[in-house]
Amino acid sequence: MTTSPRQELRSALPLPLADQTVLSFRFTPSPRGARLARRLVSCQMDAWGWLHGTPAHDSVELIAAELAANAVTHGRVPGRDAELRLSRVGGRYVRIEVSDARGERWPEARDAGSGEDCGRGLLLVAALAEEWGTAPRPGAPGKTVWAVVAVPGTP
C-alpha cells in the first residue's frame, strides 16, 4: 500500500493535543506554509479549550497569522524553513514565537499610509498582545518575533 503526498504531510504534522503545553513545528516560508501555521495554531487553541470565535482564540490566531506572513514576506531565505512555537505560560498567557532565517531584517511597527494595503500587521500585534518583541534566533541564524497574549483562566 502506498501513501499519497497529502497523507505523508498529515502524518508529519504535529497533532494538537489538549495536554501538551507547547506546539512547535517548522513550515515552508510560503503563503501555503503560513496558512498551515495559522490552521495548526487554530486547532491547538481549540484543543486547549479556547474555541474559535472567542477573543483568546481569535487574538492568538491573528497574531500567529501576522507573524507567519511577515516571516514569509520579509524573512524568507531559499532552502531555510521558518518555525512557529506556541506555548501556554502559567495558565494565564499564550506565547507565540515565529522564527525565520533573516537576522539582518528586524521588524518595527510603523504607521501605514491611508492608501497603503499593507504595513499594519505589527500594529495589530501590538494592539492585541500584552507585549511583543524580537530576539536573535536561538541556535540558528535569523531572528524570532514573539508576542504574549493574556487569556482567561483555564477554559
Residue frames relative to the residue before (quaternion, step in Angstrom):
aa qw qx qy qz dx dy dz
M 1.0000 0.0000 0.0000 0.0000 0.00 0.00 0.00
T 0.2027 -0.7795 0.5832 0.1060 3.57 -0.88 0.92
T 0.3222 -0.7263 0.5697 0.2100 3.53 -1.23 0.47
S 0.4737 -0.6572 0.5075 0.2935 3.52 -1.15 0.62
P 0.6480 -0.5002 0.3822 0.4287 3.61 -1.20 0.32
R 0.6294 0.5345 -0.3404 0.4497 3.60 1.03 -0.73
Q 0.6521 0.4987 -0.3190 0.4735 3.62 0.98 -0.82
E 0.6364 0.5182 -0.3317 0.4652 3.59 1.01 -0.77
L 0.6330 0.5249 -0.3286 0.4646 3.58 1.00 -0.80
R 0.6552 0.5125 -0.3208 0.4529 3.59 0.88 -0.90
S 0.6918 0.4717 -0.2950 0.4603 3.60 0.91 -0.84
A 0.6555 0.5122 -0.3142 0.4575 3.61 1.18 -0.46
L 0.6147 0.5667 -0.3485 0.4236 3.60 1.18 -0.42
P 0.5000 -0.6274 0.4885 0.3432 3.58 -1.09 0.59
L 0.3680 -0.7166 0.5471 0.2275 3.55 -1.06 0.73
P 0.4157 -0.6835 0.5296 0.2820 3.60 -0.82 0.88
L 0.0110 -0.7985 0.6006 -0.0404 3.56 -0.79 1.05
A 0.5506 -0.6490 0.4211 0.3137 3.55 -0.99 0.87
D 0.7419 0.4427 -0.2441 0.4405 3.61 0.95 -0.79
Q 0.5799 0.5565 -0.4079 0.4333 3.62 1.17 -0.04
T 0.3316 -0.7626 0.5228 0.1877 3.57 -0.99 0.80
V 0.7607 0.2556 -0.1528 0.5768 3.59 1.28 -0.24
L 0.0781 -0.7369 0.6695 0.0518 3.54 -1.09 0.83
S 0.0697 0.8030 -0.5844 0.0939 3.58 -0.64 1.10
F 0.1686 0.7816 -0.5847 0.1373 3.57 -0.90 0.93
R 0.4060 -0.6681 0.5669 0.2598 3.53 -1.31 0.45
F 0.0408 -0.7885 0.6125 0.0369 3.54 -1.17 0.56
T 0.5596 -0.5888 0.4668 0.3496 3.52 -1.20 0.61
P 0.3892 -0.7301 0.4990 0.2578 3.62 -0.77 0.91
S 0.3842 0.6648 -0.5197 0.3746 3.51 0.38 1.38
P 0.6623 -0.4821 0.3537 0.4515 3.62 -1.15 0.26
R 0.6422 0.5170 -0.3279 0.4613 3.59 0.99 -0.76
G 0.6454 0.5172 -0.3157 0.4651 3.59 0.99 -0.82
A 0.6486 0.5117 -0.3156 0.4667 3.59 1.00 -0.80
R 0.6341 0.5148 -0.3322 0.4718 3.61 1.02 -0.75
L 0.6366 0.5197 -0.3235 0.4690 3.58 1.00 -0.83
A 0.6355 0.5278 -0.3304 0.4565 3.59 0.95 -0.85
R 0.6520 0.5110 -0.3107 0.4661 3.58 0.91 -0.90
R 0.6671 0.5102 -0.3031 0.4504 3.59 0.91 -0.89
L 0.6640 0.4957 -0.3112 0.4653 3.60 0.94 -0.84
V 0.6179 0.5211 -0.3411 0.4799 3.59 1.05 -0.71
S 0.6390 0.5265 -0.3213 0.4596 3.60 0.95 -0.86
C 0.6705 0.4939 -0.2958 0.4679 3.59 0.91 -0.91
Q 0.6577 0.5010 -0.3210 0.4619 3.60 0.98 -0.79
M 0.6325 0.5137 -0.3414 0.4686 3.60 0.96 -0.74
D 0.6184 0.5239 -0.3345 0.4808 3.60 1.04 -0.75
A 0.6636 0.5099 -0.3044 0.4550 3.59 0.92 -0.93
W 0.6747 0.4757 -0.2911 0.4834 3.59 1.08 -0.67
G 0.6052 -0.6041 0.3388 0.3924 3.59 1.25 -0.14
W 0.5841 0.5057 -0.3945 0.4976 3.59 1.24 0.02
L 0.1942 -0.8588 0.4687 0.0715 3.53 0.08 1.36
H 0.6780 -0.4784 0.3834 0.4056 3.51 -1.32 0.50
G 0.7542 0.3485 -0.2750 0.4839 3.56 -0.89 0.93
T 0.6080 0.5108 -0.3724 0.4804 3.60 1.23 -0.21
P 0.6283 -0.5635 0.3657 0.3924 3.61 -1.07 0.59
A 0.6411 0.5248 -0.3403 0.4448 3.62 0.93 -0.81
H 0.6669 0.5035 -0.2978 0.4616 3.58 0.84 -1.00
D 0.7290 0.4606 -0.2621 0.4332 3.55 0.68 -1.09
S 0.6289 0.5240 -0.3396 0.4632 3.62 1.06 -0.67
V 0.6710 0.4856 -0.2983 0.4743 3.58 0.88 -0.93
E 0.6548 0.5129 -0.3159 0.4564 3.59 0.91 -0.88
L 0.6725 0.4969 -0.3030 0.4572 3.60 0.89 -0.89
I 0.6517 0.5028 -0.3188 0.4698 3.59 0.93 -0.85
A 0.6462 0.5103 -0.3236 0.4661 3.60 0.91 -0.87
A 0.6512 0.5149 -0.3153 0.4598 3.58 0.96 -0.85
E 0.6659 0.4991 -0.3067 0.4620 3.60 0.91 -0.87
L 0.6842 0.4755 -0.2969 0.4666 3.59 0.89 -0.89
A 0.6385 0.5079 -0.3272 0.4768 3.60 1.03 -0.73
A 0.6469 0.5103 -0.3198 0.4679 3.59 0.97 -0.82
N 0.6421 0.5104 -0.3257 0.4702 3.60 1.01 -0.73
A 0.6233 0.5296 -0.3404 0.4639 3.59 1.03 -0.75
V 0.6537 0.5005 -0.3025 0.4802 3.57 1.04 -0.79
T 0.7323 0.4535 -0.2396 0.4479 3.58 0.81 -1.02
H 0.8337 0.2349 -0.0800 0.4933 3.58 0.81 -0.99
G 0.7661 0.3986 -0.1960 0.4646 3.60 1.15 -0.40
R 0.4264 0.7348 -0.4455 0.2824 3.56 1.26 0.08
V 0.0012 -0.7280 0.6854 -0.0146 3.51 -1.08 0.95
P 0.4822 -0.6849 0.4486 0.3117 3.62 -0.61 1.06
G 0.8194 0.2358 -0.2040 0.4810 3.54 -0.94 0.98
R 0.6874 0.4279 -0.2828 0.5141 3.61 1.25 -0.02
D 0.3700 -0.7395 0.5239 0.2044 3.56 -0.85 0.99
A 0.3727 -0.6310 0.6161 0.2887 3.50 -1.38 0.26
E 0.2156 -0.7766 0.5780 0.1276 3.58 -1.22 0.29
L 0.1304 -0.7686 0.6221 0.0720 3.55 -1.07 0.80
R 0.0458 -0.7681 0.6387 0.0026 3.53 -1.04 0.88
L 0.0748 -0.7749 0.6276 -0.0066 3.54 -0.85 1.09
S 0.0818 0.8233 -0.5563 0.0772 3.60 -0.69 0.99
R 0.3994 -0.6601 0.5826 0.2554 3.50 -1.26 0.64
V 0.1149 -0.7953 0.5942 0.0342 3.55 -0.89 0.95
G 0.8717 -0.1230 0.0420 0.4724 3.53 -0.49 1.24
G 0.6161 -0.5915 0.3458 0.3886 3.61 1.12 0.44
R 0.7245 0.4224 -0.2454 0.4864 3.61 1.24 -0.19
Y 0.7795 0.2572 -0.1239 0.5576 3.56 1.26 -0.31
V 0.1629 -0.7140 0.6638 0.1520 3.51 -1.34 0.39
R 0.1907 -0.7784 0.5927 0.0796 3.55 -0.90 1.02
I 0.1394 -0.7660 0.6256 0.0501 3.55 -0.92 1.00
E 0.0036 0.7827 -0.6220 0.0206 3.58 -0.88 0.96
V 0.0186 -0.7669 0.6414 0.0124 3.57 -0.95 0.87
S 0.1202 -0.7997 0.5878 0.0227 3.54 -0.76 1.13
D 0.0302 -0.7741 0.6318 0.0263 3.54 -1.13 0.70
A 0.6152 -0.6129 0.3860 0.3112 3.56 -1.30 0.24
R 0.6093 0.5602 -0.3550 0.4347 3.64 1.21 0.03
G 0.1097 -0.8446 0.5232 0.0291 3.57 0.14 1.27
E 0.6486 0.5365 -0.3250 0.4310 3.58 1.19 -0.40
R 0.7016 0.4161 -0.2639 0.5148 3.62 1.23 -0.18
W 0.0423 -0.8198 0.5705 -0.0264 3.57 -0.05 1.31
P 0.4258 -0.7245 0.4793 0.2531 3.59 -0.88 0.89
E 0.0005 -0.7604 0.6480 0.0425 3.50 -1.30 0.38
A 0.4705 -0.6578 0.5076 0.2969 3.53 -1.02 0.82
R 0.0306 0.7909 -0.6096 0.0439 3.56 -0.97 0.85
D 0.5040 -0.6179 0.5018 0.3353 3.52 -1.23 0.46
A 0.2685 -0.7508 0.5832 0.1553 3.56 -0.75 1.06
G 0.5399 -0.6106 0.4675 0.3423 3.54 -1.11 0.65
S 0.6386 -0.5646 0.3623 0.3771 3.56 -1.14 0.57
G 0.7134 0.4443 -0.2644 0.4729 3.61 1.10 -0.55
E 0.5569 0.6213 -0.3910 0.3885 3.60 1.26 -0.07
D 0.4089 -0.7213 0.5135 0.2209 3.54 -1.11 0.79
C 0.7813 0.2377 -0.1335 0.5614 3.60 1.15 -0.39
G 0.5680 0.6308 -0.4231 0.3168 3.55 -1.30 0.02
R 0.6406 0.5441 -0.3250 0.4335 3.60 1.24 0.09
G 0.4127 0.7627 -0.4376 0.2377 3.59 1.25 -0.18
L 0.7217 0.4266 -0.2644 0.4767 3.58 0.79 -0.94
L 0.5665 0.5538 -0.3933 0.4666 3.59 1.18 -0.36
L 0.6283 0.5109 -0.3250 0.4884 3.59 1.08 -0.72
V 0.6306 0.5258 -0.3291 0.4663 3.57 0.96 -0.89
A 0.6767 0.4969 -0.2952 0.4560 3.60 0.84 -0.95
A 0.6661 0.5071 -0.3035 0.4550 3.60 1.02 -0.75
L 0.7475 0.4200 -0.2185 0.4660 3.60 0.98 -0.81
A 0.7037 0.4703 -0.2607 0.4645 3.59 1.11 -0.64
E 0.5411 -0.5711 0.5032 0.3576 3.54 -1.27 0.47
E 0.7591 -0.1428 0.1063 0.6261 3.53 1.09 -0.82
W 0.0357 -0.7745 0.6306 0.0355 3.55 -1.26 0.40
G 0.0830 0.8069 -0.5812 0.0651 3.55 -1.21 0.40
T 0.3981 -0.6796 0.5577 0.2618 3.51 -1.36 -0.24
A 0.0168 -0.7749 0.6318 -0.0013 3.53 -1.26 0.50
P 0.5901 -0.5253 0.4397 0.4272 3.58 -1.19 0.33
R 0.5195 -0.6335 0.4713 0.3265 3.58 -1.06 0.75
P 0.3962 -0.7388 0.4852 0.2486 3.60 -0.66 1.04
G 0.8672 0.1429 -0.1105 0.4641 3.56 -0.91 0.96
A 0.7764 0.2087 -0.1332 0.5796 3.60 1.22 0.12
P 0.5781 -0.5643 0.4289 0.4042 3.58 -1.17 0.34
G 0.5980 0.5749 -0.4176 0.3709 3.56 -1.10 0.63
K 0.4341 -0.6704 0.5396 0.2663 3.51 -1.31 -0.41
T 0.2517 -0.7137 0.6286 0.1793 3.50 -1.37 0.31
V 0.1406 -0.7419 0.6504 0.0823 3.55 -0.96 0.94
W 0.0436 -0.8269 0.5595 -0.0359 3.57 -0.71 1.06
A 0.0587 -0.7624 0.6427 0.0467 3.51 -1.33 0.42
V 0.2066 -0.7541 0.6125 0.1161 3.55 -1.17 0.67
V 0.1248 -0.7950 0.5932 0.0212 3.55 -0.82 1.09
A 0.3719 -0.6944 0.5684 0.2377 3.58 -0.93 0.89
V 0.0687 -0.7834 0.6175 0.0128 3.55 -0.96 0.92
P 0.5746 -0.5700 0.4302 0.3999 3.59 -1.11 0.49
G 0.7154 -0.4526 0.3162 0.4283 3.56 -1.21 0.46
T 0.7709 -0.3604 0.2339 0.4703 3.53 -1.28 0.27
P 0.4103 -0.7417 0.4748 0.2369 3.57 -0.65 1.13
